[in-house]
Amino acid sequence: MKVEEVGKLLQGTFLNETNRSKEIGAIAIDSRTMRKNDVFLCLLGKTLDGHNFIKDALLKKPSLIIVSKKVSIKTKVPILLVEDTLEAYFRLARYHLDQIGPSVVAVTGSVGKTTTKELIWKFLRIKYRVCKSEGNHNNHIGVPMTMLKLKSRDEILLLEMGMNHQGEIERLSKLATPQISVITNIGTSHIGYLKSKRNIFRAKMEITKGMHHGMLVLNGEDHYLKRVKENDNYDVVMVDHHLFPHIVKEHENTLEIIFRYQKQVYRFFLPRYYAHLKETIWIALEVGVLYHVPMRDMVHVLNHLSLTLPGRLEKIPFGNHQYLIDDTYNASYESTKVALQYLQSFPGEKCLIFGDILELGKQSKKIHHRVARLFSKAKGIHYVFIGTEVKVMKKQLKEALYFETVEQYIKYLETHPATEKMVLLKASHNVHLSKLIPIFREM
């Protein structure tokens, strides 16, 4: 694509008279990661303004600068003025998607969407070339960024879509127009913004807004999702115990799962600490089935499963044959329940360092009380609470240690190092429990 063609696509105005016949490179929104001939697109963020980094970008010799403010910089690099650089980003991403034409799979849900996406990817790549969302690229910046990374030979685009306000997923769905959408569950994440689980359900269902004659894959065990009916825009696939009839045999360190599909019997083994993944596995298997991936190949993947994601139940060795479990990516009541089950699957002494669940609004006290009831039923676990919202939990768990800040607990660790075999960190990301990771590593 040439500079002149970008101008026409975005219906912008060039601010300088320069050569516009040059071929463009990739679309960059960070001047630090740019390469020669890339396009530098100046996004306006809450704290950063891309227009302030134009001079840095020019040092990388870009093919084009796209702005939404009039700038006066002497340069031979074409500068294109558009009304809204975010809208321009979306339009470029959609154009790139249309040029390649992959099948699009979109995944959302309150809990487990990243793990579900990763497992779907492991299955689909058996048969196809798949481009997927990396890290937490699941918002209005990350989704178009992933779309723009599509290569000409990619056959499937696998996107994760997140939100904390109404309307966000709808915009992403209309941008990507998925053929298959997946909703993992409806939980309490961001209930402070959305006020109720019913509103969270409605927000997650926005993933269907860009669908036309597609397939909506749902967790059929979820109270809200099992009521969804199909319509002209999508057929519904309910993933429940009827779709993959199965039994679970418990062994000392593993779970043996035997299931039936199309008159064939399959089995796979999971480490006991992957017990919480069973619903995720059935959902991902169904997506694989819809893309005609052989079941025996997907079962082979399950028998060699490794799903280590940064900040999501990530095991880190420390001390004297001890392990820290980093689950600091984010927190909700539902994901805390999963983390607790995971911790309980290990033998020996255990400690759960738990910080505030944020973005709960008026429901914060109620949900933290529910977490406390959950913790009070678990045996053989020491608790450390960090933050302000967790104060209400002390009444139900009087033996727990309490610190208002991470720094206070770090000071305590100087004279009271952790002695438990397994220590799990769980809190909303902005509590910054991740500051404890280097401290534990040095023990």
N, C-alpha and C positions, 0 to 999 in steps of 0.2 A: 504494500500500500504506500502511495506517495503522499507527501506533505499536502499537496493541493487537494487530494481526495479526502484527507482527514478534514480539511476546512469545509468541504462540501457536506460531508457526513454530519458534522457537528453544527453546520449552519453558522459558523463563526466569522469574525472579521480579522484579517491580518493587520497588525499594527505597524509592520515595516515591509519595505519592498526588498525581498530577497528571493533567492532561488527556491522554488517550491516543487521541483521535479524530483527531489531526493527521496529515496526509499527510507521509510522509518524502521526503527528497531522495535524493541519492546516498549510497553507503557510503564513508566516508572513514577512512583509517588514519593520516593525517598531519594534525595540527591546522593546519599552515601552509598547506595547500592546500584547506582546507574552505571551503564556501560556506554561506550561511544555509539552514537547514532540513535540512542534511545530517545523516546519522547518524555519530557518532564511535564507532568500534569500537576498543577498547583492546587491541592485540596485545602479547604478551610476546615480545620478541626476545632475542638473546644479549647485546646491550649496552644496548638501550633497552626501557623499559617504558611502554607507552601510557598506563597509569594515571597516570603522572607529568605528563601533559599535559592532563588534564581541564580544569583552570582556563583554559588557553589555548584549548581547544576551546569552552568556554562563551562566550567573547567573540565567537565567530562565530554565536551563536544557533542551535545545532543543534536538531533535532526530537527526538533521542534519543541517549543515551549507553549503550553496551553494555560491561559490565565482567565480569571473572571474579574480582574481589576485592570484598569489602564496603568501600564508601567512604562517608564521612560528609561530604557537601558540601551546603550549603543552596542549593537551586536549584529552580526551577519546571520545569526540563527533566526529563522522565522518565529514570530510570536503571534499566537492565535488567541483572540479574545472571544470568549463564549459567555453566555448568561450565567451558567452554573457548572462549575468544573466537576461536581459529583455526578450531575446528570450526564455530562460528557463522558465520564468514566463508565457509567452504565451503558451508554450508547456504544462506546467502543467495545465493551465486553460482549454486548449482544451481537454486534456485527461480527466479531471474531468467532463467537459460537455458531452463528449462521453459516459462516464460511466453512467450518469443519463438519458440522452437523452430527455430533455424537448423540447417543441416547443419554438422557439426563435423569439421574436418581437423586432425590433430595431427602434428607433425614432431619427430623426435629424431635423434640420431646423434652420433658422436664429433667429427666435423669437418663444417663447412659447413651446419649446421642453420639458422642465421639466414639465410644467403644463399639456401638452398633455399626457406625460408619466404617471403622477399621476392620471389623469382621466381614462386613459386606465386601469390602475391598479385597480381603484375602480370598474370598470365594470367587468374585468376578474376574480377578486377574488370572485365574486358572485358564480361562478361555479367551479373555479380551485384554486389549490395552486400555488401562483405566487411569484417568487423571482425577485425583481426589483433593479435597480440602486438607491443608496441612495445619497442624497446631490448632489454634482457636480462631481460624479464619472463617468465622461463621456469621459475620455481620455485613452491614452495607459497604464496608471496605473489603473484607476478606472474600466475600462471594464473587464480586467482579474480578478481584485479583486472581482467584483460582480459575475463573473462566478464561482470563487472558493468558494463562499458562498452558492452555490446550495446545497440543502438537497435532500436526496434520494427520498422523496415523492413529490418534486416540479414538477409541470407539465408544467409550462411556465416560461421562463426566459425573463424578460422585461428590455431591455437595452436602455440607452440614449447614443448617440454618438455625440461628439462635435469635433470641429477642428478650427484651424486658418491658416493652410497651406494645400496645395494640397497634397494628398496621405495619410493623417492621417486617414480619415474615411475608405478608401479602406482597409487599414491594419486591422482595427477593424472589418470590415464586413467579411473579409476573415477569421479572427479568429473565429467569432461567427456564421457565415453562417446562417443568419436569414431566417425563412420561410415567415415572414411578415415584410416588412419595411415601415416606415411612414416618409414622408417629409412634414413638416408643412407649409413652405413658403421659399421664397428666398428674403433676405433683404440685408442690407449694412454692417452687422457686419463683421469685419476683412477685409474690402475692401482695407485697407492700405496694407495688405499683398497680397491679391489676385487680386487687381487692377481693377476688374470690376464685375458687378453682373453676367455676363455670366460665369466668372470663378468661382464665388461662387456657381452658379447653378451646374457647372460641379463637384465641390468638394462635394456638397451635394448628387449628383447622385452616388458618389462612394459607397454609402450604398448598392447599388445593386451588387457590385463586388463579394460578397460572396454568392449571391443567386443562387439557382438552382430550377427552377419550383416553384417559390414563388409568393406572392402577394405584389404589390407595391401600397400602399395607399397614394394618393396625394391630396393636397388642390387644387381642380379644379378651384378655383377662382384666383389662382396665375398666373401672366402673363407668367412666365417661365414654371411652372409645368404643366399647362393645355395642353402644346404641346407634352408631353412625350408619346411615343408609346410603346406598349408591345413588347416583344421579346421572344426568347426561354427560357430565365432564369426567366421571371416573367410576370404575367398578371397585368394590370393596373386597379385600381379602382379610378375613379375621384369623389372626394367628393365635390359636388357643390349643387346649389339650386334645381337641378333636382332630385338628389338622395334622399333628404329628403325635399319634398315640405312643406313649412311652412308659417305661418303668425305670426307676433309679435304684441301683444296688450300691450300698455304702460299703467301702473297704477301708482299711486303716488310714491310708493317705490319699485315696482316690475315690471318685464316683464313677461307677460304670452305668452308662445311659444306653438303653436298648430301645430303639424306636422302629416303627413300621411306616413305610412309604411305598405306595403303589405295589402292594403285595410282597415287597421285599423287606427283610429285616436287616437293620444296620446297628452297629454299636460303636461307641467311642468312650474313651476314658478322660476324665478331667481331674486335675488336682483338686482336693477338697476346697481349697481357698478360691476356686472358680465357681463354686456352687451358685453364686448370685448371678451368673451369666446365662442361666438356662433360658430365660425368656428372650434374651438378646440373641442367643444361638438360633432359636426357632424362627425369629423374625428374619435374621440374616440368611438362613437356609431357604426361606420362602422367596426372598429376592433372587437368590441364586437359581432356584427352580424356575422363576419367571423368565430368566435369561438362559434357560436350558443348560445350565452347568451340571455335569454329571454328579449325582448324589455321592457316588463312591469316592470321587475326588474331593468333595467338600468334607466328607467324613474323615478322609486322610488328613486334611488340614486340621480338623478338630483334634485328632489324635496326636498332633504335634504343635498344639496351640501355645503361642506366646503373645501376650497382649500387655506389654509394658509401655505405659504412656506417662510422660512427665507430669507429676503432681496428681496422678490418679492411681492410688494404691500401689505406688512404686516402692519396691523394697530396696533399702540402702543399708549395707553393713556398717556397723560401728562398734566401738568398745570391744568387749571380750565375747566374741561370737554372738553379738546381739544384732537386731535388725530394727531400723526405723522404717515405718511405712508412711510414705509421703502422700497424703490425700488432701493437699492444700489448694488444689485447683479451684474448687468452690464447694459450697455446702447447701444442703436443704435437709428437711426432715427425712425425706426418702433416701437420699444418698448417705446420710448419717446411719440409717438403719442398715444399709448394705455394708458400710465400713465396719460397723459393729459386728455383723455376722462374719465378715472376713477376718477380723481380729480374733474372734472366738474360735475360728477353725484351727488356730495354732496352739500347740501345747505350751506349758510353762507359764511363768509370770508375765502379765501383760499390763500395759499402761495406755490409756487413751487421753491424749492432750487435746482438749476440745475448746474451740473459740466461738465467738458469736456467729450465728447465722444472720446475715444482713438482708436488707430489702424485704423485710416481713411486715413493716408498718405496724398497724394496730394489732396484728396477729402475733407479734413477736413473743410476747409473754406466754400466750397459749401454746405456741409451737415449742418453745424452749421447755415448758413444763412437760409436754409430750415426750420430748427427747429425754428428759430426766427420768420419766417413768420407764422408758426403754432401758436406760442405763441401770436403773435400780434393780431390774430383773436379771441382769447379766452378772454371772458369778466370776470371781477370780480376776477382776480388773480394777486397777487403781485409776483414779480420775484426777486430772488437772484441768481447771477451767481458767480461760484467759479472755478478758474483755469486760464489757459492761452489761450486755444483754444476758449473759450466762449467770448473772448474780442470782436470778430467780431459781436456779437449779440447786443452789447450795442447801435449800430447805429440805429437799428430798435426798440429797447425797451429802450428808454432814461430814463424812470422812474425806471428802475431796479437798484438794488444795485449790486455792483461788488466788489469781493474780489479775490485776486490772490491765497490765500491759505485758507485751512479750519481753520487753527489757527487764521488767521486774523478775520474770521467771528465769531469764538468762542469768541474772545476778544470783538467784537461788541455786541454779545448777552448778555454780562455781564451788559450792561447798556440799551440794547434795546431788552428785551425778546419778543418772538413771541406772538402776540395777536390773530392771525387768528384761526379759528375753526379747519381747516384742514391744515397740512403742509406736503408736499410731498418731499422726497429726491430722486433725480435721477441723476446718473452719472455712468461712467465706474468704475469698482471695484477699480482700482488703484488710483482713485482720493481720496479715503478714506473718503467719506462723512459719512461713518458709525461711524466715530469719534464723530459725532454730536448727535448720539442716546443717550448716557448717559447724555449729556448736557441737552437735552430736557427733559429727564426723571426726572431730578432734578429741573425743573422749577416749 
